[in-house]
Amino acid sequence: MTTAAPPASVTGPPVAAEVAARLVGLLADPGAGEVSCAVDWAGPLRLPLAEERDVQAACGLMHVHGLAAGRPAPLAVDFASTTAGILAAQGATAALVARSRGGATRAVRTSVGQAALFALGQYLAAATADTPAYEDQLIAGRPEFVSADGVRIEIEALYAEQWLRFWQYLNAPRAAVRHGWRPFQTRFGTAVCALDPALAAAVRAVPLSVLREAADHAGAALLPVREDPSAPEQVGPWTLTPLPGPARTAPGGAPLPQLPLSGLRVVESTRRVQGPLAGRVLQLLGARVLRIEPPDGDPMRGIPPMAGGCSARFSALNAGKDVTEIDFTTAAGRDAVRELARDADVFLHNWAPGKAARLGLDAEDLHRVQPGLVYVWASGWGDALGPRPPLGTDYLVQAHSGLAAALRPEDEPPRTSLLTVTDVLGGLLSAQAVLAALLTRLRTGHGQRAVSSLHSASALVPRPSRRARWGPLERPLATLDGYLWLAPEARERPEIAARALGTAADPAALAAAAACRSSAELQSLLASAGTTATPVCTDLAALSRDPRFAPALGPGAHTFVHPPWEFA
C-alpha cells in the first residue's frame, strides 16, 4: 500500500518545521504538486539569531512577557518557533491555493524572527503611536488571585457591569473596583494590569466555591489555573465539514493572482484580537477583506494610544480592510449580511457560541445564498467544553489548557502571560483553517464549514509533561544599561562568563559584576572569552529605528510589520 506524498516539504528549526509539517500534513493529497517551505532563524533580519531565546530577546518577546513583572523574562515554551511554524504552513497552503487557481508558486520562506515581530504587531504599533496610552494602562503589575483554599484562579469579565457585580459579591472596596476596571479591560493590549492589592485580598478571603458563585452571579467567568503543563490530548487544529451541493463556478478570464489570495473576497465580523488577526493574515495574502462593524464603528477604534486618528492597536490588526456598518439586531441588518455573503468566498466570525444560529447567520443559513461559501468560526473552545463553555478568551484558555504552567519554570507559580499568546496563535490558526477550507473547496467543489479555537491553538505549542527547570543563568543578565541573554555555552558553564568578568562563578557574583558594566562592554568581554550574548530589546519603538530590523518593519502612522512570507 502506498502513502500519498505530502503537498509540501518543510525545512527549518525543529519546532517550527514540526508544527508546519503537522499542519501541512493535514492537506495531503496524491494529486497535489509539491511546494517547498523553508523556515530559518533570522530571515531578512540582519541579526545573528541561532535559537528560540535569541529571537525572544532580540525581537521583544521577553520584554512584553516580562512587562507585568518589571523586567524581561523568557517564555519557557518555543512560542516564536510555533508561530513561525503556523506562518510557514499558511504560506505553503496559500501557495497550493494559488496553484489550484492557475498560479505557479512553488516555494515560500519565512523565519522565526519575522514570526516574533508579527506576533508583537499590536504592541509595536502602540509603542510607535502618535499619542501615548493612558498613564494607568502602563503601570507594571498583574493580578495574583489565589482563593482561601489555595487555588490559583483566572477571572474574565467582558463588560464593566460583570466586573462590578463580581467584586460587589465579594464586598471588595469600591475604589479598588472602580480604578481596576480600565487596566483590567486593556491588559490584552498593554501586557500589564496593575490592580489594588485589596482585590487580591478579597479573593484570598473566600474559598473557590464562593468565587464560582460570584462569577455566576455576575455573568463573568472563572477557571482554576491548571498546574499540569502538558498539552490537551486529542485536540485537532480545526474541523472541516463539507456543505452540501456544488459550489458555483468562479467566472473565468481572470488574470493569474499576484498574491496567493488575490481576487478572493472575505467578509469578517470579529472583535478583539483572534478574529481580526485572522482577517489581517488573509488580507496580507491578497484577499479583499470587508469588515462588518456595529453602527458608529467598533468601539476599539477609540482606545489609546492613537495613531492617525485611530487606535494604534486596532489599526495593527485591521489596516487594509474595507469597512461597512450593520446592525445585526434588525432584520434589515441580517438581510444585509446575507447579501454580502452572496458574493463572498469566506465568511469569518468569532461570535459567542450560539449567536450565529440565533441571528439566522449560521453556516447552513449563508450556504443557502452562497453554496460555495467557506464559513469559519474562530472560537474560544470549539466543542472541547460542551455547548455552554465559559468565556473563550486568551487568559482563561491559557489557565485551563496548562499553557500558563508551561510558560513559566517550576520555581515560579503557574501564571498566565499577559502577552496575548493564545490570541495570536488562535488568530493564525483560524487563518490557516480558512486556507485549508479554500483548498478543500477547490479540490472537491463543495463549500466548507471550518471551526478552530484558542484551545486548539494552545495545543499546538510543544511542551513537556513536567515544567521547565532553569539553571541560575536562564534569565536575562542585568547590565548597567540593559539586559543580555547569554549564549548556551555560557548559561550551561558559568565559569566562562566568570572568567570574562573576572569574578567567581556563582550567580550572585556574576550578577553583581554584570550590573556595573554596560551591555556593549560586557559583550566585548564575553567575546574575548569565546562566547556571545544577545542584547534584550526593552524598547519596542527602538526596533523601528534599527536598520537591522528594516526588512521586516515599515513606517506609517505607526510601525507596521511587513508580510512575513516570501513567495517564489
C-alpha positions in Angstrom: 0.0 0.0 0.0 1.4 3.4 -1.0 1.1 6.6 1.1 0.2 9.9 -0.6 3.0 12.3 -0.6 2.5 15.4 1.5 1.7 18.5 -0.6 4.7 20.5 0.7 8.1 19.8 2.2 9.2 21.8 5.2 12.7 22.5 6.4 14.0 24.7 9.3 14.5 24.8 13.1 12.9 21.7 14.6 9.9 23.1 16.4 8.9 25.4 13.5 9.4 22.6 11.0 7.4 20.1 13.1 4.5 22.5 13.6 4.4 23.4 9.9 4.7 19.8 8.8 1.8 18.8 11.1 -0.5 21.4 9.7 0.5 20.9 6.1 0.2 17.1 6.6 -3.5 17.6 7.1 -3.7 18.8 3.5 -2.1 15.6 2.0 -3.5 14.8 -1.5 -2.0 12.5 -4.0 -2.7 14.9 -6.8 -1.0 17.9 -5.3 2.3 19.1 -6.6 5.0 19.8 -4.1 5.6 23.2 -2.6 8.9 23.8 -0.8 8.6 25.6 2.5 11.7 26.9 4.3 12.0 28.4 7.8 15.2 29.9 9.2 16.0 31.8 12.4 16.6 35.4 11.1 15.3 35.5 7.6 15.9 39.1 6.3 16.7 40.4 9.7 20.4 41.3 9.9 20.9 39.6 13.3 22.9 36.6 14.5 19.9 34.5 15.7 20.6 30.9 16.4 17.9 29.7 18.9 14.4 30.4 20.2 15.6 32.5 23.2 17.9 34.6 20.9 14.7 35.6 19.0 12.7 36.2 22.1 15.4 38.5 23.4 16.2 40.5 20.3 12.7 40.9 18.9 10.9 42.0 22.1 9.0 38.9 23.3 11.0 38.7 26.6 10.3 42.4 27.1 6.5 42.2 26.6 6.1 38.9 28.5 8.0 40.4 31.4 6.3 43.9 31.4 4.0 43.0 34.2 6.9 41.9 36.4 9.0 44.9 35.6 11.9 43.1 33.8 12.2 41.0 30.7 11.6 37.2 31.1 11.9 34.3 28.6 8.8 32.3 27.8 9.5 28.7 28.8 8.0 27.4 25.6 9.0 27.8 21.9 6.4 30.5 21.2 8.2 32.2 18.4 9.1 28.9 16.7 5.5 27.7 17.0 4.3 31.0 15.4 6.8 30.5 12.6 5.5 27.0 12.0 1.9 28.2 11.6 3.1 31.0 9.3 5.1 28.5 7.2 2.0 26.3 6.9 0.0 29.3 5.8 2.5 30.2 3.2 2.6 26.6 1.8 -1.2 26.3 1.9 -1.7 29.7 0.2 0.8 28.6 -2.5 -1.3 25.5 -3.1 -4.5 27.6 -3.3 -2.7 29.8 -5.8 -1.6 26.9 -7.9 -5.0 25.4 -7.9 -6.3 28.7 -9.3 -3.7 28.8 -12.1 -0.7 30.3 -10.4 2.8 28.9 -10.4 4.1 29.4 -6.9 6.4 26.7 -5.8 8.3 28.0 -2.8 7.7 30.0 0.3 10.1 31.3 3.0 9.6 32.7 6.5 11.6 33.0 9.7 11.3 32.7 13.4 12.4 36.3 13.8 9.7 37.6 11.5 7.2 35.4 13.3 8.2 37.1 16.6 7.7 40.5 15.2 4.4 39.6 13.6 3.2 38.2 17.0 4.0 41.6 18.5 2.3 43.7 15.8 -0.2 45.4 18.1 2.5 46.1 20.7 4.9 47.6 18.1 2.0 49.8 16.9 1.2 51.1 20.4 4.9 51.8 21.1 5.2 54.0 18.0 1.8 55.7 18.1 1.3 59.5 17.8 -0.2 59.8 21.3 0.5 57.9 24.5 -1.7 55.4 26.2 -3.4 56.4 29.5 -0.9 56.6 32.3 -2.8 53.9 34.4 -2.6 51.5 31.5 1.2 51.2 31.6 2.0 50.6 35.3 3.8 47.3 35.8 1.8 44.7 37.7 -0.8 42.0 37.2 -3.5 40.1 39.1 -2.4 37.4 41.6 -5.6 35.7 42.6 -5.4 32.8 45.0 -8.5 31.5 46.9 -8.7 30.8 50.6 -8.2 27.1 49.8 -5.1 27.8 47.8 -6.4 27.6 44.3 -5.0 30.0 41.7 -7.7 31.4 39.5 -8.1 33.4 36.4 -11.1 35.8 36.1 -12.7 37.2 33.0 -15.3 39.9 32.6 -16.0 41.5 29.2 -18.2 44.3 30.5 -18.0 46.7 33.3 -21.3 45.5 34.8 -19.9 42.0 35.2 -16.7 43.3 36.8 -18.7 45.4 39.2 -21.1 42.7 40.3 -18.3 40.1 40.8 -16.5 42.4 43.2 -19.6 43.6 44.9 -20.4 39.9 45.7 -17.1 39.7 47.5 -17.5 43.0 49.3 -14.3 44.4 47.7 -13.6 48.2 48.3 -15.4 50.3 45.8 -12.5 52.5 44.9 -10.3 49.5 44.1 -13.0 48.0 41.9 -13.6 51.3 40.1 -10.0 52.1 39.4 -9.2 48.5 38.4 -11.6 48.2 35.5 -9.6 50.2 33.0 -6.2 48.3 33.4 -8.1 45.0 33.6 -10.0 45.8 30.4 -7.0 46.9 28.4 -4.5 44.3 29.6 -4.9 42.4 26.3 -3.1 45.3 24.6 -0.7 46.6 27.3 0.5 43.3 28.8 0.3 44.9 32.3 -2.6 45.0 34.8 -1.8 46.9 38.0 -4.7 46.3 40.5 -5.2 47.4 44.0 -4.0 44.7 46.4 -7.4 44.9 48.1 -8.9 42.9 45.2 -6.4 40.1 45.7 -7.2 40.2 49.4 -11.0 39.9 48.6 -10.3 36.7 46.6 -8.0 35.3 49.3 -10.7 35.7 51.9 -13.1 33.1 50.4 -12.9 29.6 49.0 -13.1 28.6 45.4 -16.8 27.7 45.8 -17.7 31.2 46.7 -15.7 32.7 43.9 -17.6 30.5 41.5 -20.9 31.8 43.0 -19.6 35.3 42.5 -18.7 34.7 38.9 -22.1 33.0 38.1 -23.9 35.9 39.8 -22.0 38.5 37.8 -22.1 36.7 34.4 -18.3 36.7 34.5 -16.1 33.6 34.0 -13.6 31.9 36.4 -11.3 29.0 35.9 -8.6 27.4 38.1 -5.0 27.7 36.7 -4.1 24.2 35.8 -0.7 23.1 37.2 -0.1 20.3 34.7 1.8 21.9 31.8 1.1 19.1 29.3 -0.9 19.9 26.2 -4.6 18.9 25.9 -4.8 15.5 24.3 -6.7 14.6 21.1 -7.3 18.2 20.1 -7.2 18.7 16.4 -6.2 22.2 15.0 -9.5 22.6 13.2 -12.5 20.7 11.9 -13.8 20.9 8.3 -17.3 19.9 7.4 -18.4 19.9 3.8 -21.6 21.8 2.9 -24.0 20.0 0.6 -24.3 20.9 -3.1 -21.6 22.1 -5.6 -20.0 25.5 -5.3 -20.8 28.0 -8.0 -18.1 28.1 -10.7 -15.9 31.2 -10.4 -16.0 33.5 -13.5 -13.2 32.7 -16.0 -10.8 35.0 -17.7 -9.3 36.5 -14.6 -5.5 37.1 -14.6 -3.2 34.9 -12.5 -3.1 36.2 -9.0 -0.1 38.4 -7.9 -0.6 37.3 -4.3 -2.0 33.8 -3.5 -5.4 35.0 -2.5 -5.8 37.9 -4.9 -9.4 38.0 -6.2 -10.9 36.2 -3.3 -13.4 38.0 -1.1 -13.7 37.7 2.7 -16.5 39.1 4.9 -15.4 39.4 8.5 -17.4 40.0 11.7 -14.9 39.9 14.5 -13.6 41.7 17.6 -10.6 41.9 20.0 -7.5 40.0 18.7 -8.1 36.5 17.4 -10.6 37.2 14.7 -9.2 40.5 13.4 -5.7 38.9 13.2 -7.1 36.0 11.1 -8.7 38.5 8.7 -5.4 40.5 8.6 -3.5 37.5 7.6 -5.9 36.8 4.7 -5.7 40.4 3.6 -1.9 40.3 3.6 -2.1 37.2 1.4 -4.1 39.1 -1.1 -7.7 38.7 -0.3 -10.1 41.6 -0.2 -11.5 41.7 3.3 -14.7 43.5 4.2 -15.1 44.1 7.9 -18.6 44.4 9.4 -18.7 46.7 12.4 -21.7 47.9 14.5 -23.3 51.3 13.9 -20.9 54.1 14.7 -17.9 51.7 14.3 -16.0 49.3 16.5 -15.5 51.0 20.0 -12.0 49.5 20.0 -11.1 52.2 17.4 -11.0 54.9 20.1 -8.8 53.2 22.7 -5.4 54.9 23.2 -2.7 55.1 22.1 -3.9 56.7 18.9 -2.2 56.9 15.5 -3.7 58.8 12.6 -7.0 59.3 14.4 -7.4 55.6 15.2 -6.3 53.2 18.0 -2.8 52.0 17.0 -3.6 48.5 18.3 -6.8 48.3 16.4 -5.0 49.6 13.2 -2.3 47.0 13.5 -5.0 44.2 13.3 -7.3 45.8 10.8 -5.4 48.0 8.4 -6.2 47.5 4.8 -9.7 46.1 5.3 -12.8 47.7 3.9 -15.5 48.5 6.4 -19.3 48.6 6.5 -21.5 49.2 9.5 -24.5 46.9 10.0 -26.9 46.5 12.9 -27.4 42.7 13.5 -30.3 43.3 15.8 -32.5 44.3 12.9 -34.0 42.1 10.2 -32.7 44.5 7.6 -29.2 44.2 9.1 -29.3 40.4 8.9 -30.5 40.6 5.3 -27.6 42.9 4.5 -25.2 40.3 5.9 -26.7 37.6 3.7 -26.3 39.8 0.7 -22.7 40.3 1.5 -22.2 36.6 1.8 -23.8 36.1 -1.6 -20.7 37.4 -3.3 -18.1 36.2 -0.8 -15.7 33.3 -0.8 -15.2 33.4 3.0 -17.4 34.4 6.0 -15.3 34.7 9.2 -16.6 35.4 12.7 -15.6 34.9 16.3 -19.0 35.3 17.9 -20.0 33.6 21.1 -21.4 30.1 20.9 -25.0 30.0 19.6 -25.1 33.6 18.4 -24.9 32.7 14.7 -27.9 30.4 15.0 -29.9 33.0 16.9 -29.2 35.5 14.2 -30.0 33.1 11.4 -26.5 33.6 10.1 -25.0 30.1 10.7 -23.2 28.1 8.0 -26.4 26.5 6.7 -28.2 29.8 6.5 -25.5 31.5 4.5 -24.9 28.4 2.4 -28.4 28.8 1.0 -27.4 32.1 -0.6 -23.8 31.1 -1.4 -23.4 27.3 -1.9 -19.6 27.6 -2.3 -19.0 29.6 0.9 -16.2 28.8 3.2 -17.8 29.6 6.6 -15.2 29.8 9.5 -15.9 30.2 13.2 -12.8 31.3 15.2 -14.0 30.1 18.6 -12.7 30.1 22.1 -13.1 26.4 23.0 -14.7 24.7 19.9 -16.6 21.8 21.3 -14.0 20.9 24.0 -16.0 22.1 26.9 -19.6 21.3 25.7 -22.4 23.5 24.4 -22.2 26.1 27.2 -18.5 26.8 27.8 -17.0 29.6 29.9 -16.0 32.7 28.1 -13.4 31.8 25.5 -10.7 34.4 26.0 -6.9 34.2 25.9 -6.1 34.1 29.6 -8.9 31.6 30.5 -7.6 29.3 27.8 -4.0 29.7 29.0 -5.2 28.8 32.5 -7.3 25.7 31.6 -5.1 24.3 28.9 -1.9 24.0 31.0 -0.2 26.6 28.8 0.0 29.0 31.8 2.0 26.4 33.7 4.2 25.6 30.7 5.1 29.3 30.1 7.0 29.5 33.4 9.7 27.5 35.1 8.9 25.3 38.0 10.4 27.8 40.5 7.6 30.2 39.7 3.9 29.7 40.3 1.8 28.8 37.2 0.5 32.1 35.8 -0.8 33.3 32.5 1.3 35.6 30.4 -0.4 38.9 29.7 1.3 38.7 26.3 -1.7 37.5 24.1 -0.2 34.1 23.4 -3.3 32.1 22.5 -5.0 35.1 20.8 -2.0 35.3 18.4 -1.7 31.6 17.9 -5.5 31.3 17.6 -5.8 34.1 15.0 -3.1 32.5 12.9 -4.6 29.1 13.2 -8.1 30.4 12.2 -6.5 31.9 9.1 -4.9 28.5 8.4 -8.3 26.9 8.8 -9.6 29.3 6.1 -6.8 28.4 3.8 -7.3 24.7 4.3 -11.0 25.1 3.7 -10.4 27.1 0.5 -8.0 24.4 -0.8 -10.6 21.7 0.0 -13.3 23.7 -1.8 -11.0 23.9 -4.9 -10.4 20.2 -4.8 -13.9 19.0 -4.0 -16.2 21.7 -5.5 -18.1 22.0 -2.2 -18.3 24.8 0.3 -16.9 24.1 3.8 -17.6 24.9 7.4 -14.4 25.2 9.5 -14.1 25.6 13.2 -10.8 26.5 15.0 -10.3 27.7 18.6 -8.0 29.3 21.0 -8.0 26.0 22.9 -6.8 24.0 19.8 -4.2 26.7 19.1 -2.8 26.2 22.7 -2.4 22.5 22.0 0.0 23.3 19.1 2.7 24.6 21.4 5.2 21.7 22.1 5.8 21.2 25.8 7.0 18.5 28.1 4.9 16.8 30.8 6.9 18.4 33.5 7.5 22.1 33.9 10.9 23.5 32.8 13.7 23.6 35.4 16.0 26.5 34.7 19.6 27.0 35.7 20.9 30.1 37.5 21.6 31.9 34.2 18.4 31.0 32.4 17.1 34.6 32.8 18.4 37.8 31.2 21.5 39.2 32.9 21.0 42.8 34.0 23.7 45.2 32.9 24.4 48.9 33.7 22.2 50.0 30.8 20.0 47.0 29.9 19.9 43.2 29.7 21.8 40.4 27.9 20.8 36.9 27.1 23.8 34.6 27.3 24.7 32.1 24.7 24.0 28.4 25.5 27.6 27.6 26.5 27.8 30.5 28.9 24.5 29.6 30.5 25.5 26.0 30.9 29.0 26.7 32.1 29.0 29.8 34.3 32.8 29.7 34.6 33.0 31.0 31.1 31.2 34.2 32.0 33.0 34.4 35.3 36.4 34.2 33.6 35.4 37.0 31.2 34.2 39.2 34.1 37.0 38.3 36.5 34.7 37.1 39.2 33.5 34.0 40.9 31.3 31.5 39.0 28.3 31.8 41.3 25.1 33.6 40.2 25.3 36.5 42.8 28.8 37.4 41.9 28.1 37.3 38.1 25.0 39.4 38.6 27.0 42.0 40.6 29.8 42.1 38.1 27.5 42.5 35.1 25.4 45.2 36.8 28.3 47.7 36.8 29.2 47.3 33.2 27.4 48.4 30.0 25.9 45.8 27.7 28.5 46.7 25.0 31.4 46.3 27.4 30.0 43.0 28.6 29.6 41.7 25.1 33.2 42.6 24.3 34.4 40.7 27.4 32.3 37.7 26.6 33.6 37.6 23.1 37.2 37.6 24.3 36.2 34.5 26.4 34.9 32.8 23.2 31.2 33.2 23.8 28.4 35.7 22.9 25.3 37.4 24.3 22.2 38.8 22.6 21.0 42.3 23.8 17.4 42.1 25.1 15.1 44.5 23.5 13.4 46.6 26.2 12.1 49.4 23.9 9.9 48.3 21.0 9.9 51.7 19.5 13.7 51.4 19.0 13.2 48.4 16.7 11.6 50.6 14.1 14.8 52.8 14.1 17.2 49.9 14.0 18.4 49.2 10.4 18.8 45.5 11.2 15.0 45.2 11.5 14.2 47.4 8.5 13.4 44.5 6.1 10.6 43.4 8.4 9.2 46.7 9.7 7.7 49.6 7.8 6.7 53.2 8.7 3.2 54.7 8.7 1.0 56.3 11.3 2.7 53.7 13.5 5.2 50.9 12.8 3.7 48.1 10.7 5.1 44.6 10.4 5.6 43.6 6.8 4.1 40.3 5.5 6.2 37.5 6.9 6.3 35.4 3.7 8.4 35.4 0.6 6.9 33.5 -2.4 8.7 32.3 -5.4 
